[in-house]
């Protein structure tokens, strides 16, 4: 864990930022890139605390005890704003883009001096969701920011951000946290058993934020279990059943596409586990609580069939991200899945 900053596995990024702060060479805008739930917003909040901390800092880390540090952690500090697709969404409906109105509000606030702290910090989450108009409205402010203003943009899909935005930020890629560090944190700090901590650390794929969220919110693992059970039901089901599932997933995609992306990603990693089991590389298996059904499919399927399944799942994700017909993409996936037959049950 990064000393003082309490960020698991991000020593290099923290060291870089601490040195920049000490040398007075902090940039006016950073782009933090990493998969979802990897700690990007947490790092941005820590940086905001450092810039506004009035307590005793050790090794450049925020004290986390003074009033500014506490208010920033509680997201109540007037000079630190977190902007995402839900900000100011009074209707309660989900959005798919960060609007130009949101960015105009940010640029107006950025033109004013800090109200209660030393720095104004604007954290824009999922910056790849900036609309074209919003991205263009942000450019001038990113290029010529007011003094004592810092922008931190976070993204899990850097290639979807306009180059004009990327070029105006210092790009920092967060590393995947080591499995052992995540597991140790879950055991030592959250009191989980070694086996539970090991499973969560494997499932996290180096995303410490995801592991902590899954440890605290049962719904995260409940959703995963339902998704993986659907995979085995599809494998064992008829084409009629598969097409019915494709229709249901396509309908869900039109309303909550992130849920379908998660399902397909979890299916993809499960297929990877089947391949690793087939190759007898068991230490790399992620879904260790599905040991029996994974081993069963690994025994029945050939390496060629498993690799084809992995390719089909990856291709479906790519097609959906490129706005292909969800119904068609999912139906093609169902047709491409192998039909081994038999009955598979979850272990444990």
N, C-alpha and C positions, 0 to 999 in steps of 0.2 A: 504494500500500500504506500502511496506517495505521502511521505512524512508531512504532517501538518495539514495538508490539503485534504486528506482522507479520501483519496481517489485510488481505487484498486487498479494496479497495473499501468498507471499513466506517468511513471517517473520521468520519462524523457520530455513529454510535453510540459509537465509542471516545472521541471528544471529550466527549460527554455523560457517559459513565461517569467519565472522568478528572476532569472538573470536579466531579462529585458526590463523588468520593473526596477531592479537595482541599478541598472545602467541608465535609467531614464529613457529607454529606447522602445517603449511600448508603442505598437502600431495603433492607428485609429480604428482599424476594422480587422476582425479575424473571421475566418471561415473554418468551423470545426466539422470535420467529416468523419463519419463512422456509421456502422449499422444502427438501427433503432435500439433504444434503451442501452446505449453503451456509455452513458455518463456525460454526454455533450452539454446538456443544460446544467447539470450539476457543476461541471467545470466552469461554465460561464457565470454561474451564481457565485462560485468561489472567487473568481476574478473580480466580480463586482464588489464582493466583500473586502477584498484586499485593497481596492482603490478607495473605499470609504471607511475602512476600519479606523477606530480611534483608540483601540485597546493596545495591549502589548503583543506585538507580532513576533513570532520566533521563526527564524529561517524563511522569512518572507511569507509566512502563512497567516491567514486571518485569525484573529483571536476567537471569533465565533461567540463571544460573550458580551461584547459591548452592544449598545442599543442599535447602531447601524447594522452590525452583523446579524443581530437577531431579526430586525425588521426586514432585511433583505432575504434571509432564510425563510421567513414567513410570507414573503412576497407582498409586503406592505410598505416598502420604502418608495417614496414618491419619485425618486430619481432613478429607480431601476424598474424597467418595464419589460415584461415578457410578452411577445406578440406571436400569436399562432392563428390558425384558421378559425378558432372558436372565439377569439377575442371580440368582445362587443357584439356577439351574435344573439341578439335579444329574442329571436324567434325560437331558439333552441335547436334549430335544424343544423345538420352538419354541412360544412362547406368543403369544397375541393380546391379552392384557391385562396391565397392571401390577396385581399382586394386593394385597389388603388386608394380607396378611402382610408383604409388602415394605414398605409404607408404615408399618405399625406398628413395624417395625424402625428405619425412618428417624426417626419421631417420638420413639422411645425414645433413639436416639443424639443427636438434636437437643436433648434435655433436659439433656445432660451438657456440661461445659466442654470446650474444646479440649484434646487430649491432648499434641500436640507443636508446635502452631502458635498463631497468634493468633486465627484464625477457623475455625469448622467450616463447610464449604461442601458443600451437597447439590445435585448436578446430576441432575435427573430428565429423561431423554431421552424423546422421543415421548410427552409428557404427555397427549396426546389418547387414549392407550391406557390411562389409568387406569380401572379398573373403578369402578362407582358407589360401592361400599363403600370403595375405596381413596381416591377423591376426597373423600368425606365425612370419612374418617379424617384426611385431610391439612389440612382447613379450619382447625381450631382452632390447629394449629401455625403455619400461614401467618398467621393473624390475630394471634396472641400469641406470637411466637418468643422464644426465650431470647436474651440478649445474646450477641454474637459468633457469631451463626449467620446464614448467608445461604443462601437457596434460589434456584436458577436452574432454571426449567422451560423445556424446549425443545419446540417443536411445529412441524409442517409443515401442521397442520390446526386452526388456532385455533378455528374455529367448532364443532369437535367437543368442545371443552373446556367443562365446565359454567361458566356465568357466575359462580357462586359462587367458583370457583377463579380465574378470570380477574380478577375484581374485587379480589382480594387481592394482585395482583401489579402491578408497573409493567411495562407492555407496551412492548417494543422490537422493531420490525420491521427485520430486516436487509435492506439494499438489494441489488439485483442488482449484482454487480461489473461494471464496464465490460469489454467484450470485450478492449480494447487492454491493460488492466492485467493481465488473466489471461494473455494471449498473451505479454506482455513478461516476466512472471514465469517462464513455462514455458521461454522462450528463455534468459533471463539466469541463472536459478537452477538449472534442471534440464537445460539444454543441448539442448533440442529444436530442430529445424529450424524456420524461419519457417512453412513450410506445415503441418507437424504441429501446431505451437502454435496456428496459426489455426484448424485443424479442431477441436481440443479446446476452444478458447475458444468457438467457435460452438456446439458440442454441449453445453457446460456450461450454456448459458442463464443466465449470470451467477452460476452456483454454483461459486465458486472451489474449494471442497472436492471437488466432483465432478471437476473438471478435473485436480487433483493426484492424486486416487485413480485416475482413468483412465490418467493418465500413468505411474503406477507399477504398475498391475495390468492385465495384458493381458486377463484374463478379462472385464473390464468392457466393452471394445470387442468382444471375441469374442461376448459375449451380444447386444450391439446388432446386430452384423452378422447373426447368426442370425435375430434378430427382424425386421430389415428384409428379409432374403431371403425370409422367410415371407410378408411383405406382398405382395411381387411374385409369389410362387408362388400366393397366394390370388387376386390380381387376374387372373392368367393361367389359373387352374384352373377346373375344373367345379364345379357345385354339390355333387356328391358329395365332391369333394376338400375343399371349404370346410366341409362339415358334419363331415367327419372331423377337420379341424383344430379346429373349434369344440368337438368332444367332447374332444379332447386338452387344449385350453386349459382347459376346464371342470374336467377332472380335476386339472390342475395347480393351478388356482385353489383347489381344496379343500385342497391341501397347502401351496402356497407362493403365496399370493395376491399378494404384492408383486412377484413375477416377472411375473405377468400384467398388473398395473397398469403396470409399466415397459414391457412390450411394447406395450400400447395407447397409452401416452403417446408412445412413439417412433413408432408408426404415425400418431398425430395430428400430430406435428411434421413427419413426412414428407409427409402430405397438405397441410399448410400450405406446405411447400416447393413442392409441385406447383402450388398456387394462385399463389404468388409468381412462379414461373417463367412461368405463364400470363400474369400481369400485367406481366412483364418487370421485376420488382423483385428482381433477382438478388443484390444485396448483402445482403439479409436472409435468404438461404437458409442453412440450418443444415447439412444433410447434403451438403456439397460433394463428398464422395467418391462420391456416387451421382448425379453430374451427368447421365450419359447416360440412365438409366432414368427419372429425374425429368423430364427434357426430353421423353422419349418419351411419358409419360403426359400431360404438360401439352399436348402437341400433339393427342392423341387425344380428351381429355375436354373437355367444355364447362365453363365457369365454374359453371354450375348444378350439374352433376354433381360437381364437386370440392367445392363448398360443401356439397352434400348428404352427401358422404363425411365431411367434417370434422364435420358435425352428428351423423352416426351414431356416429362414434368418440367424440365428447364425450359423447353420450347414453349409450353403453354404459358408459363409465367412471362416469358418475353413477348408473346403475342398479346397477352392482356395488357401489358404495359404500353404496347404500341397501339392500343385502342382497337384491336381486332374484335370481331363479334364474340362476346363471351360465350354465348350458347354454342356456336360452332366450334370454338377452340376447346371447350370442355367436352363436347361430344367426340371430337377427334381424339382427345386424351383417353376417354373411356374405351374407345375402339382399340387403342394401341396397347392397353394394359393386358398382361398375360392372364390366361384362365387356367390356373393349376388345378382347381377343384379341391375338394376335401374341406375339413373343418379346422379352423385355427382359433385358439383361445389365448387370451392375455395371460402372461405368467403372473405368479404371486397371488 
